[in-house]
Amino acid sequence: METIISYFETIPSLHRSIILIGGITLFWVLEGILPLFNFSYKKWKHAWPNLFFTFTTIIVNFALAFLLLKTADWVTINNFGIINWLPEMPLWLYVILGLLLLDFIGAYLAHFTEHKISVLWMVHLVHHSDHEVDTTTANRHHPLESIIRFIFTLAGVFVIGAPIGIVMLYQSMSLIFTQFTHANIKMPKQLDKVLSYVVVSPDMHKIHHHFKLPYTDSNYGNIFSIWDRIFGTYMYLDREKIVYGVDTFPNAEENASLKHLLKQPFHKYRKPTH
């Protein structure tokens, strides 16, 4: 465990890029071999706006990375934060607890909040308005959402007291998991179900992308499924019944247009149907 944390404390930008590009490439290939849905789309054309938003997410996170580093260094030096106030524990438990809490504040809580506050929902809508969810959808976040998510992550690092090694390990895991859960791959249902008791499985997350409530407002988890189960936001829907998109913004052509997606957060709020 010490070796892993030491590596992530100083992980080179090149290695993080390899994780991102390697993950997209792997799941892109798997989608062609074991597709869940046989989309009749031009894959590269569909990927274009999603990859653009992936790029803007990278830029936002890179530009603000110094804040993350400074905060993680400060909590470590000052022994500040939840995991540093607890009784001394083995390193493996310290890391797991740090990852779980980062997943709660930086991902689950951020995601839940975006669904419950109408102004934030309109920003997050860009992610949900994809009608053909695949691995490129993973980082389809408007630049404004990238900033919102970063603020939650920063708050998480501060409150939890996570050192930079755990922060970088979490972000690397998050990259792979989001690509995995959005990928248009068909896993055996039983395997998916077993996985969903510990981590967010592909079917579990795709229910969240169903076009209608209450399913859209469920399964907020990023890596660990524990938070949805603890807070009662877990829901099940047979994957054959899943329809992607958002009922209040049904125009597939507009939702595939980069120009439209950049303006989408500034549309008037539309109350969802039940």
Summary of the structure (lengths in Angstrom):
residues: 274
radius of gyration: 18.3
end to end distance: 46.8
largest distance: 55.4
contacts: 863
relative contact order: 0.15
helix: 67%
strand: 2%
